[in-house]
C-alpha cells in the first residue's frame, strides 16, 4: 500500500493515527535539530517532521538528503502542529515520520514547482510534465474535467447519444487547410484529419439517432494565436426534427447549466441580436455586452462641415468612453498612436471631451461648434465626464477598427470583469461571402447551412442578400459555439454547391455520399458545435486556452516537449510512396 491518505486530507480528527503518505518533496527546511519536509500530491501539502528527540539519527540523516521533487513514501503518526498554517487545509497537523522510502530521486527541476515560478513559457512547455505539477496548471486541467463531465451529464440527461465519428476522412476544399495523412495501402492517396464531424453527424440524423453529441478532437492547419491550436476539442451536437428555436433553447439550457454548476451564476433568457444589428452597434459579430460604449453613427451630424476627412468618408462613427474626459493630451495622443498600429490600421482619431460643466472640447474645434458637438454626444450617448472617440473611413474597416478600440478601452478601464458573464445569441448571418480577389462566393459557415425560410430563390438573383439559418453563441466577446439548420434536400444542396462554384462533377466527387443519403428520407435537422477549449477558459475567467490543454503546441504549431513535427525516415517515405525533395538555396 503506497498510501492510506492523500496529502490534502488529514486534519485534527486524525491526530494519533498511523498513516502512510506518498508524494513529491516540495521543499525541506533544516534547522539542525529538526527537519521539516513539505510533501505534495495532487490533493494538497502535508508537513512532515523529523527531529532529534523522536527520530533516529539514521532517519534524520536520510531526511537531510531529500531533494526537491523526490518521490517518497512515509509512514508515521499524525500529531498536532505547533506552528499552525491557516493557509492550507492540513495546516493544523503534521506527521512525525517513522519510516521513509525514496521511491524515485529527482534531478533538480529547471524551474521552481510553485504557484509563482521562475520558468518562462518556452521552458515550461518543454518540461510540461513538471509544469502540470504546479497548482495553476493542475487546477485548470481539473477544472476542464469538471466542465466536460457536466456537459456529458447534461446532454445525456436530455437523451443525446454519444457517438464517435472517424478521424481519417476525405479532404475537402472548403474552410481552413486540412492536415493530410498518406495512405500506405492506397499509394498516392491521402486521408484528411477532420476540421469537424459535420457530414457524419448529418448522416447520423439520416440514420435516425435523433440527438447526437460527441466531445471530439478536430484539426485545422492554420496560423495560431492565443485562443487557437492546430488540434482543438469541440462539443459537437446535432438534432433531428428541429427548427432554429429548438436548437437555441436546447443549448441555451446547456450554457445556463454550466454557468450555474461551474460558476454559481444564474442567467435568465439570453438576449438575441441579428448579425446586422451586432455589426452596427458594436462593429463585431461577437460583441462583449458586459459594458456599453455602443457605436453612434455620426454621418448626419459630422459631414458637410468643411472637415474633408469626414466629408469623404463612407462612415463616421464614435463611442463614448465613460469617465475618460479627464484623460490628458499625452494619454489621448497615445490612443491615437494605438489606433494607427498596423494591427488596427486607422489613419487617425478625433476626440471630444464632454466636460463636467456641459461644455465640449475637441480636436476639431476649428470645424465644429458647441451645438454640433452636442449632437455628437447625443448620437453616442455621451454624458458629462465622458470622452468621445471618433474614427472614419470605409464602413467595414472603420467598424472593425472602432471595435478593436472599444475592447481596448474596456480593458484599460477594467470593464471586462472575468467573473461577470454575458451570453448572447447572434443570428441571421449572411449565407455567402464574396471573395473580392476571385469573384467567387464562399459559405460564411459551411456549404451545408440552410438559407432562411423563403430566401432560397434569392440565390439566383441576389446571392449576397441571402441570410443563413445560422446562429452563434457569444460569451464575453468570444464565440463559444456556432451552428445552423442544415440543408436536408438533395436539390437544395446541389443548388448551394453550384453557387459556391462546384461543377456537378466536383459536387458529386466531394459530397455525393451526402446527397445520396438525402434521397433516403433525410429529416429536417440542425445543430451546433461549442469550442470546448475556449469555453473552459472563459468559464475559468481567462481568454487564452493554452493552460487549459494538457500538452499544447506553441505559436509555431510545435510540441517542443516531444519535438514534433519531425522528419521521418527515408524508408517510411518510400513505403508511403512519397519522395522528399530538398530545395537548393
C-alpha positions as a printed NumPy array, in Angstrom:
array([[  0.   ,   0.   ,   0.   ],
       [  1.519,   3.292,  -1.125],
       [ -0.815,   5.488,   0.934],
       [ -3.694,   5.417,   3.361],
       [ -4.481,   9.11 ,   2.866],
       [ -3.635,  11.821,   0.371],
       [ -1.642,  14.94 ,   1.199],
       [ -4.645,  17.235,   1.421],
       [ -6.824,  15.032,   3.611],
       [ -5.544,  14.906,   7.196],
       [ -6.957,  17.121,   9.941],
       [ -7.119,  17.368,  13.746],
       [ -9.593,  14.481,  13.827],
       [ -6.751,  12.247,  12.609],
       [ -4.333,  13.083,  15.463],
       [ -2.59 ,   9.945,  16.856],
       [ -3.466,   7.919,  13.726],
       [ -0.773,   5.902,  11.968],
       [ -0.754,   6.9  ,   8.279],
       [  1.096,   6.193,   5.041],
       [  1.6  ,   9.066,   2.576],
       [  3.263,   9.237,  -0.839],
       [  4.105,  12.243,  -2.967],
       [  6.723,  14.706,  -4.121],
       [  9.055,  16.721,  -1.896],
       [  8.008,  20.357,  -2.305],
       [ 10.706,  21.777,  -0.051],
       [ 12.78 ,  20.96 ,   3.037],
       [ 13.736,  23.186,   5.979],
       [ 16.684,  22.058,   8.091],
       [ 17.077,  23.758,  11.479],
       [ 19.803,  21.389,  12.684],
       [ 17.876,  19.66 ,  15.43 ],
       [ 14.73 ,  19.335,  13.296],
       [ 13.948,  18.863,   9.592],
       [ 10.579,  19.75 ,   8.098],
       [  9.531,  18.435,   4.7  ],
       [  6.518,  19.619,   2.71 ],
       [  5.089,  16.582,   0.913],
       [  2.864,  17.361,  -2.086],
       [  0.469,  15.41 ,  -4.25 ],
       [ -2.485,  16.387,  -6.438],
       [ -4.671,  16.985,  -3.386],
       [ -2.509,  19.275,  -1.274],
       [  0.505,  19.509,   1.048],
       [  1.209,  17.822,   4.372],
       [  4.122,  18.862,   6.579],
       [  6.408,  16.035,   7.719],
       [  8.667,  16.39 ,  10.741],
       [ 11.929,  14.631,  11.69 ],
       [ 13.589,  15.713,  14.987],
       [ 16.48 ,  14.628,  17.198],
       [ 14.269,  13.731,  20.163],
       [ 11.832,  11.433,  18.356],
       [ 13.638,  10.409,  15.152],
       [ 16.62 ,   8.089,  14.803],
       [ 19.88 ,   9.682,  13.679],
       [ 19.896,   7.472,  10.568],
       [ 16.387,   8.578,   9.545],
       [ 17.193,  12.229,  10.248],
       [ 20.305,  11.969,   8.053],
       [ 18.259,  10.452,   5.214],
       [ 15.702,  13.255,   5.513],
       [ 18.504,  15.788,   5.037],
       [ 19.412,  14.098,   1.734],
       [ 15.982,  14.622,   0.204],
       [ 15.914,  16.965,  -2.769],
       [ 13.12 ,  18.887,  -4.455],
       [ 10.706,  16.646,  -6.399],
       [ 11.997,  13.386,  -4.904],
       [  9.139,  10.871,  -4.891],
       [  8.887,   9.406,  -1.381],
       [  6.692,   7.254,   0.801],
       [  6.495,   7.757,   4.548],
       [  4.852,   6.069,   7.483],
       [  4.245,   7.969,  10.684],
       [  1.882,   9.336,  13.307],
       [ -0.327,  12.409,  12.92 ],
       [  0.453,  14.976,  15.614],
       [ -0.701,  18.487,  16.387],
       [  1.297,  21.153,  14.616],
       [  2.962,  23.619,  16.984],
       [  3.043,  26.483,  14.498],
       [ -0.236,  26.277,  12.607],
       [ -0.68 ,  27.335,   8.993],
       [ -4.207,  28.634,   8.304],
       [ -3.495,  28.892,   4.549],
       [ -3.7  ,  25.151,   3.841],
       [ -6.364,  22.568,   4.847],
       [ -3.754,  20.42 ,   6.644],
       [ -2.256,  23.396,   8.484],
       [ -3.252,  22.223,  11.986],
       [ -1.355,  18.93 ,  11.854],
       [  1.929,  17.384,  10.796],
       [  3.189,  13.819,  10.522],
       [  6.024,  12.598,  12.731],
       [  7.855,  10.286,  10.329],
       [  8.835,   6.799,  11.486],
       [  9.781,   5.239,   8.126],
       [ 10.992,   6.864,   4.894],
       [ 11.307,   5.233,   1.463],
       [ 12.646,   7.074,  -1.572],
       [ 10.562,   5.729,  -4.445],
       [ 12.451,   7.754,  -7.023],
       [ 15.024,  10.528,  -6.736],
       [ 14.823,  13.605,  -8.965],
       [ 17.225,  15.85 , -10.777],
       [ 16.941,  19.496,  -9.74 ],
       [ 13.983,  20.836, -11.775],
       [ 14.767,  23.541, -14.373],
       [ 12.249,  25.849, -12.681],
       [ 10.523,  26.031,  -9.319],
       [  7.406,  23.889,  -8.958],
       [  5.385,  26.554,  -7.176],
       [  2.408,  28.797,  -7.926],
       [  4.766,  31.654,  -8.791],
       [  7.523,  30.093, -10.844],
       [ 10.771,  31.392, -12.31 ],
       [ 10.266,  29.392, -15.52 ],
       [  9.485,  31.153, -18.799],
       [  6.759,  29.94 , -21.149],
       [  9.026,  28.063, -23.58 ],
       [ 10.906,  26.339, -20.756],
       [  7.713,  25.273, -19.026],
       [  6.28 ,  23.893, -22.287],
       [  9.454,  21.873, -22.832],
       [  9.01 ,  20.341, -19.376],
       [  5.224,  20.357, -19.424],
       [  5.025,  17.281, -17.177],
       [  6.706,  19.36 , -14.462],
       [  4.54 ,  22.412, -15.159],
       [  1.425,  20.274, -14.617],
       [  2.556,  19.683, -11.02 ],
       [  2.075,  23.407, -10.346],
       [ -1.315,  24.333,  -8.893],
       [ -2.236,  26.957, -11.55 ],
       [ -1.912,  24.413, -14.365],
       [ -3.093,  21.357, -12.438],
       [ -6.218,  23.163, -11.254],
       [ -7.053,  24.3  , -14.798],
       [ -6.925,  20.717, -16.032],
       [ -9.112,  19.585, -13.137],
       [-11.479,  22.474, -13.957],
       [-11.632,  21.337, -17.583],
       [-12.503,  17.815, -16.453],
       [-15.318,  19.185, -14.295],
       [-16.768,  21.2  , -17.191],
       [-16.537,  18.218, -19.54 ],
       [-18.297,  15.946, -17.054],
       [-21.102,  18.476, -16.626],
       [-21.519,  18.682, -20.41 ],
       [-21.789,  14.91 , -20.688],
       [-24.183,  14.725, -17.762],
       [-26.496,  17.433, -19.082],
       [-26.637,  16.155, -22.664],
       [-27.105,  12.543, -21.566],
       [-29.964,  13.617, -19.307],
       [-31.51 ,  15.332, -22.359],
       [-31.371,  11.985, -24.246],
       [-28.451,  12.865, -26.52 ],
       [-26.47 ,   9.814, -27.658],
       [-22.66 ,   9.983, -27.716],
       [-21.279,   8.581, -30.981],
       [-17.68 ,   8.513, -32.207],
       [-17.04 ,   9.504, -35.819],
       [-13.928,   8.774, -37.956],
       [-10.645,  10.674, -37.739],
       [ -9.432,   9.526, -41.164],
       [-11.716,  11.185, -43.681],
       [-11.687,  12.855, -47.1  ],
       [-10.124,  16.246, -47.765],
       [-12.489,  18.993, -48.934],
       [-11.632,  22.376, -50.451],
       [-13.944,  24.377, -48.196],
       [-12.813,  26.03 , -44.954],
       [ -9.319,  26.041, -43.489],
       [ -6.422,  23.921, -44.711],
       [ -6.563,  20.234, -43.857],
       [ -3.913,  18.129, -42.209],
       [ -3.417,  15.239, -44.638],
       [ -2.335,  11.655, -43.935],
       [ -0.801,   9.483, -46.689],
       [ -2.262,   6.015, -47.156],
       [  0.297,   3.189, -47.407],
       [ -2.235,   0.696, -48.768],
       [ -3.556,   3.152, -51.37 ],
       [ -0.376,   4.669, -52.748],
       [ -0.681,   8.265, -53.899],
       [ -3.933,   8.793, -51.983],
       [ -4.496,  10.684, -48.743],
       [ -6.843,  10.909, -45.812],
       [ -7.524,  14.212, -44.086],
       [ -7.964,  14.794, -40.368],
       [-11.429,  16.275, -39.727],
       [-11.942,  20.001, -39.232],
       [-15.282,  18.931, -37.768],
       [-17.519,  15.833, -37.92 ],
       [-20.079,  17.884, -39.898],
       [-21.169,  15.444, -42.612],
       [-21.028,  12.433, -40.293],
       [-23.34 ,  13.981, -37.734],
       [-25.782,  14.839, -40.516],
       [-25.641,  11.223, -41.664],
       [-26.402,  10.134, -38.094],
       [-29.596,  12.198, -38.322],
       [-30.438,  10.423, -41.574],
       [-29.751,   7.228, -39.626],
       [-32.492,   8.135, -37.153],
       [-30.442,   8.679, -33.983],
       [-32.346,  11.955, -33.442],
       [-29.996,  13.52 , -30.862],
       [-26.22 ,  13.127, -31.126],
       [-23.239,  14.575, -29.305],
       [-19.515,  13.969, -29.219],
       [-16.605,  15.58 , -27.413],
       [-14.215,  15.309, -30.301],
       [-10.75 ,  16.346, -31.475],
       [-10.692,  18.46 , -34.644],
       [ -7.764,  19.705, -36.722],
       [ -7.043,  22.83 , -38.775],
       [ -3.736,  23.65 , -40.418],
       [ -3.848,  27.401, -39.921],
       [ -1.914,  30.172, -38.216],
       [ -2.074,  30.127, -34.425],
       [ -2.848,  32.687, -31.736],
       [ -3.66 ,  32.703, -28.039],
       [ -7.096,  31.122, -28.473],
       [ -6.261,  28.764, -31.357],
       [ -4.391,  25.456, -31.611],
       [ -3.876,  23.146, -34.613],
       [ -5.803,  20.47 , -32.724],
       [ -8.753,  21.503, -30.632],
       [-11.78 ,  19.973, -28.956],
       [-15.418,  20.505, -29.877],
       [-18.659,  19.692, -28.136],
       [-20.343,  18.59 , -31.353],
       [-24.128,  18.226, -31.364],
       [-26.978,  17.582, -33.81 ],
       [-30.753,  17.177, -33.524],
       [-33.438,  15.944, -35.937],
       [-36.932,  17.381, -36.48 ],
       [-35.965,  20.802, -35.145],
       [-36.198,  24.435, -36.142],
       [-33.788,  27.16 , -35.062],
       [-35.749,  27.935, -31.899],
       [-35.488,  24.317, -30.718],
       [-31.697,  24.315, -31.05 ],
       [-31.315,  27.686, -29.324],
       [-33.493,  26.57 , -26.418],
       [-31.599,  23.281, -26.005],
       [-28.121,  24.809, -25.91 ],
       [-29.128,  27.867, -24.   ],
       [-30.113,  25.297, -21.41 ],
       [-26.671,  23.664, -21.539],
       [-24.897,  27.015, -21.172],
       [-27.162,  28.07 , -18.313],
       [-26.482,  24.721, -16.606],
       [-22.695,  25.185, -16.896],
       [-22.804,  28.752, -15.591],
       [-24.821,  27.598, -12.579],
       [-22.924,  24.4  , -11.771],
       [-19.417,  25.666, -12.535],
       [-19.627,  29.36 , -11.634],
       [-22.668,  29.536,  -9.343],
       [-24.332,  32.133, -11.592],
       [-27.997,  32.166, -12.583],
       [-28.687,  33.574, -16.063],
       [-32.187,  34.193, -17.364],
       [-33.181,  34.283, -21.048],
       [-30.237,  35.056, -23.305],
       [-30.556,  38.265, -25.377],
       [-30.517,  37.951, -29.157],
       [-29.496,  40.232, -31.979],
       [-29.052,  39.847, -35.709],
       [-25.682,  39.924, -37.404],
       [-26.505,  43.309, -38.969],
       [-27.504,  44.716, -35.581],
       [-24.324,  43.42 , -33.92 ],
       [-22.135,  44.927, -36.631],
       [-23.992,  48.25 , -36.464],
       [-23.942,  48.564, -32.673],
       [-20.553,  47.018, -31.883],
       [-18.637,  46.532, -35.146],
       [-18.297,  42.834, -34.335],
       [-20.325,  39.662, -34.807],
       [-19.198,  38.556, -31.334],
       [-19.742,  41.648, -29.191],
       [-18.914,  41.828, -25.497],
       [-22.09 ,  43.19 , -23.906],
       [-20.789,  43.325, -20.33 ],
       [-20.293,  47.056, -20.887],
       [-21.73 ,  49.815, -23.086],
       [-19.802,  52.034, -25.497],
       [-22.206,  51.237, -28.325],
       [-21.448,  52.799, -31.694],
       [-23.04 ,  56.101, -32.595],
       [-23.116,  56.824, -36.329],
       [-22.253,  60.466, -36.973],
       [-22.547,  60.921, -40.754],
       [-25.678,  63.055, -40.453],
       [-24.187,  65.403, -37.823],
       [-20.474,  65.401, -38.733],
       [-20.352,  65.665, -42.502],
       [-20.698,  68.783, -44.689],
       [-18.947,  70.985, -42.139],
       [-15.767,  71.746, -44.131],
       [-13.862,  68.902, -42.458],
       [-12.762,  66.969, -45.516],
       [-11.636,  63.851, -43.611],
       [-15.241,  63.233, -42.566],
       [-16.833,  64.514, -45.767],
       [-15.021,  61.939, -47.903],
       [-15.613,  59.034, -45.507],
       [-18.207,  56.335, -46.109],
       [-18.762,  56.088, -42.352],
       [-18.116,  58.42 , -39.405],
       [-18.724,  56.601, -36.129],
       [-17.835,  57.077, -32.471],
       [-18.066,  55.677, -28.963],
       [-18.45 ,  57.385, -25.598],
       [-15.845,  56.202, -23.105],
       [-17.303,  56.592, -19.6  ],
       [-15.453,  58.933, -17.249],
       [-12.487,  59.442, -19.585],
       [-12.828,  63.2  , -20.184],
       [-10.049,  63.592, -17.614],
       [ -7.544,  61.985, -19.988],
       [ -4.513,  64.19 , -20.586],
       [ -3.347,  65.177, -24.04 ],
       [ -0.48 ,  62.736, -23.65 ],
       [ -2.899,  59.887, -22.901],
       [ -5.069,  60.784, -25.887],
       [ -2.037,  61.008, -28.184],
       [ -1.093,  57.516, -27.018],
       [ -4.558,  56.321, -28.08 ],
       [ -4.071,  57.908, -31.5  ],
       [ -0.799,  56.013, -31.825],
       [ -2.582,  52.827, -30.709],
       [ -5.229,  53.002, -33.459],
       [ -2.525,  53.746, -36.047],
       [ -0.742,  50.483, -35.263],
       [ -0.706,  48.061, -38.243],
       [ -2.817,  45.627, -36.212],
       [ -5.645,  48.218, -36.163],
       [ -4.867,  50.287, -39.243],
       [ -6.704,  53.587, -38.63 ],
       [ -5.236,  56.734, -40.166],
       [ -6.12 ,  58.901, -37.173],
       [ -8.688,  59.614, -34.475],
       [-10.839,  62.58 , -33.456],
       [-11.8  ,  63.127, -29.816],
       [-14.324,  65.202, -27.887],
       [-14.117,  65.83 , -24.157],
       [-17.543,  66.181, -22.559],
       [-16.713,  68.467, -19.661],
       [-18.495,  68.304, -16.309],
       [-19.942,  71.804, -16.863],
       [-21.703,  70.669, -20.05 ],
       [-19.236,  72.251, -22.485],
       [-17.193,  70.386, -25.09 ],
       [-13.531,  70.462, -26.083],
       [-12.48 ,  68.616, -29.247],
       [ -9.551,  68.111, -31.577],
       [-11.677,  69.608, -34.387],
       [-12.976,  72.787, -32.702],
       [-11.941,  74.678, -35.821],
       [-14.716,  72.963, -37.79 ],
       [-17.465,  72.242, -35.219],
       [-19.202,  74.447, -32.669],
       [-20.738,  73.503, -29.323],
       [-24.118,  72.703, -30.882],
       [-22.51 ,  70.335, -33.373],
       [-20.589,  68.536, -30.639],
       [-23.737,  68.281, -28.509],
       [-25.292,  66.315, -31.382],
       [-22.291,  64.006, -31.362],
       [-22.8  ,  63.449, -27.649],
       [-26.46 ,  62.654, -28.221],
       [-25.666,  60.194, -31.029],
       [-23.062,  58.327, -28.948],
       [-24.933,  58.53 , -25.633],
       [-22.11 ,  60.523, -24.034],
       [-22.623,  62.157, -20.65 ],
       [-20.715,  64.847, -18.789],
       [-17.282,  63.478, -17.919],
       [-17.154,  61.101, -20.915],
       [-14.702,  61.079, -23.814],
       [-15.976,  60.605, -27.372],
       [-13.582,  58.811, -29.734],
       [-14.354,  59.001, -33.451],
       [-12.996,  57.084, -36.452],
       [-13.891,  57.407, -40.12 ],
       [-13.255,  55.715, -43.468],
       [-14.744,  52.803, -45.375],
       [-17.643,  51.259, -43.453],
       [-16.298,  47.755, -42.961],
       [-12.766,  48.722, -41.969],
       [-13.878,  51.566, -39.707],
       [-16.305,  49.38 , -37.752],
       [-13.569,  46.783, -37.259],
       [-11.099,  49.444, -36.097],
       [-13.552,  51.041, -33.681],
       [-14.496,  47.618, -32.317],
       [-10.819,  47.   , -31.506],
       [-10.605,  50.428, -29.832],
       [-13.779,  49.737, -27.841],
       [-12.321,  46.498, -26.493],
       [ -9.009,  48.188, -25.692],
       [-10.734,  50.966, -23.739],
       [-12.761,  48.369, -21.838],
       [ -9.529,  46.589, -20.946],
       [ -7.884,  49.801, -19.755],
       [-10.939,  50.743, -17.697],
       [-11.193,  47.175, -16.299],
       [-14.747,  46.759, -17.599],
       [-14.127,  43.201, -18.824],
       [-14.611,  41.512, -15.463],
       [-13.71 ,  37.803, -15.637],
       [-16.279,  36.844, -13.002],
       [-19.146,  38.503, -14.906],
       [-20.833,  36.561, -17.721],
       [-22.967,  37.987, -20.518],
       [-24.155,  35.408, -23.084],
       [-25.731,  36.461, -26.37 ],
       [-27.151,  34.797, -29.468],
       [-26.235,  36.344, -32.824],
       [-28.472,  35.208, -35.687],
       [-29.233,  35.817, -39.376],
       [-25.697,  35.797, -40.743],
       [-25.102,  36.249, -44.463],
       [-25.243,  32.846, -46.134],
       [-22.424,  33.685, -48.549],
       [-19.348,  35.918, -48.586],
       [-17.869,  37.32 , -51.788],
       [-14.125,  36.88 , -52.261],
       [-13.062,  40.134, -53.907],
       [ -9.931,  38.563, -55.434],
       [-11.547,  35.545, -57.071],
       [-15.054,  36.938, -57.54 ],
       [-16.414,  33.693, -56.065],
       [-18.808,  33.28 , -53.202],
       [-17.804,  31.235, -50.152],
       [-20.056,  29.82 , -47.463],
       [-19.8  ,  32.022, -44.356],
       [-20.289,  28.963, -42.145],
       [-20.148,  25.838, -44.33 ],
       [-21.875,  24.633, -47.525],
       [-24.481,  22.592, -45.632],
       [-26.112,  25.605, -43.947],
       [-29.703,  26.233, -44.968],
       [-30.869,  29.672, -46.114],
       [-33.565,  31.358, -44.046],
       [-37.056,  30.18 , -44.98 ],
       [-38.339,  31.882, -48.124],
       [-34.906,  33.108, -49.288],
       [-33.801,  30.202, -51.459],
       [-34.939,  31.949, -54.648],
       [-32.642,  34.898, -53.875],
       [-29.656,  32.655, -54.577],
       [-30.366,  33.09 , -58.289],
       [-30.902,  36.865, -58.284],
       [-29.034,  38.346, -55.308],
       [-26.881,  35.709, -53.544],
       [-25.179,  38.282, -51.311],
       [-28.536,  39.226, -49.763],
       [-29.437,  35.7  , -48.651],
       [-29.445,  35.207, -44.888],
       [-28.396,  31.924, -43.313],
       [-30.495,  29.948, -40.878],
       [-27.421,  30.122, -38.65 ],
       [-26.599,  31.25 , -35.128],
       [-23.572,  31.85 , -32.91 ],
       [-23.472,  31.779, -29.136],
       [-21.245,  34.563, -27.803],
       [-19.951,  34.785, -24.239],
       [-17.997,  37.817, -23.028],
       [-16.956,  38.851, -26.519],
       [-15.916,  35.35 , -27.624],
       [-17.743,  33.   , -29.935],
       [-18.087,  29.818, -27.893],
       [-20.455,  27.991, -30.222],
       [-21.902,  28.168, -33.698],
       [-24.328,  26.195, -35.75 ],
       [-27.197,  26.198, -38.195],
       [-30.239,  24.453, -39.525],
       [-28.878,  22.2  , -42.252],
       [-29.937,  21.57 , -45.806],
       [-31.679,  18.192, -45.946],
       [-32.881,  18.203, -49.57 ],
       [-30.655,  16.949, -52.411],
       [-31.763,  19.582, -54.919],
       [-31.256,  22.445, -52.481],
       [-27.787,  21.106, -51.616],
       [-26.93 ,  20.854, -55.306],
       [-28.068,  24.451, -55.831],
       [-25.95 ,  25.629, -52.909],
       [-22.837,  23.859, -54.196],
       [-23.382,  25.301, -57.68 ],
       [-23.428,  28.824, -56.242],
       [-20.175,  28.025, -54.425],
       [-18.544,  27.281, -57.765],
       [-18.687,  23.479, -57.773],
       [-19.34 ,  21.795, -61.094],
       [-21.812,  18.883, -60.939],
       [-18.839,  16.524, -61.265],
       [-16.92 ,  18.204, -58.442],
       [-20.008,  18.224, -56.21 ],
       [-20.531,  14.544, -56.897],
       [-16.896,  13.676, -56.185],
       [-16.777,  15.633, -52.915],
       [-20.243,  15.261, -51.442],
       [-22.049,  12.603, -53.454],
       [-22.326,  10.338, -50.407],
       [-24.239,  13.032, -48.505],
       [-26.577,  13.935, -51.349],
       [-27.28 ,  10.272, -51.945],
       [-28.251,   9.94 , -48.283],
       [-30.707,  12.832, -48.67 ],
       [-32.668,  10.654, -51.128],
       [-33.438,   8.114, -48.419],
       [-35.726,  10.076, -46.126],
       [-33.451,  12.701, -44.543],
       [-35.265,  14.509, -41.711],
       [-35.034,  18.271, -41.1  ],
       [-32.076,  18.723, -38.758],
       [-29.73 ,  21.238, -37.217],
       [-27.069,  21.535, -34.606],
       [-24.224,  23.405, -33.033],
       [-20.594,  22.943, -32.033],
       [-19.005,  24.525, -28.967],
       [-15.268,  25.127, -28.755],
       [-14.545,  23.3  , -25.504],
       [-11.061,  24.787, -25.025],
       [-12.339,  28.354, -25.315],
       [-15.496,  27.677, -23.295],
       [-13.472,  26.215, -20.413],
       [-11.039,  29.141, -20.457],
       [-13.835,  31.733, -20.303],
       [-15.676,  29.885, -17.533],
       [-12.31 ,  29.828, -15.755],
       [-12.035,  33.611, -16.054],
       [ -9.433,  33.687, -18.839],
       [ -9.361,  34.041, -22.621],
       [ -6.168,  32.174, -23.51 ],
       [ -6.694,  28.447, -23.867],
       [ -3.169,  27.057, -23.624],
       [ -3.065,  26.36 , -19.876],
       [ -6.388,  24.514, -20.097],
       [ -4.838,  21.989, -22.526],
       [ -2.594,  19.285, -21.08 ],
       [  0.005,  19.308, -23.838],
       [ -0.457,  22.362, -26.081],
       [  1.507,  23.434, -29.147],
       [  3.448,  26.688, -29.242],
       [  2.734,  29.631, -31.563],
       [  4.573,  27.865, -34.391],
       [  2.432,  24.763, -34.06 ],
       [  5.27 ,  22.782, -32.471],
       [  5.237,  20.468, -29.488],
       [  8.593,  21.478, -28.001],
       [  8.401,  18.724, -25.391],
       [  8.406,  15.788, -27.849],
       [  9.913,  17.866, -30.702],
       [  7.088,  17.446, -33.199],
       [  6.579,  17.766, -36.097],
       [  9.779,  15.97 , -37.07 ],
       [ 11.302,  14.366, -40.165],
       [ 10.59 ,  10.696, -40.806],
       [ 12.915,   8.018, -42.115],
       [ 13.559,   7.664, -45.83 ],
       [ 12.283,   4.082, -45.618],
       [  8.964,   5.29 , -44.207],
       [  8.633,   7.806, -47.022],
       [  9.291,   5.152, -49.619],
       [  6.799,   2.812, -48.001],
       [  4.196,   5.569, -48.324],
       [  5.129,   6.232, -51.923],
       [  6.457,   9.693, -51.103],
       [  9.652,  11.461, -52.075],
       [ 11.145,  14.346, -50.136],
       [ 12.646,  16.967, -52.401],
       [ 15.306,  19.207, -50.857],
       [ 15.215,  22.716, -52.292],
       [ 18.59 ,  24.15 , -53.211],
       [ 19.245,  27.626, -51.857]])
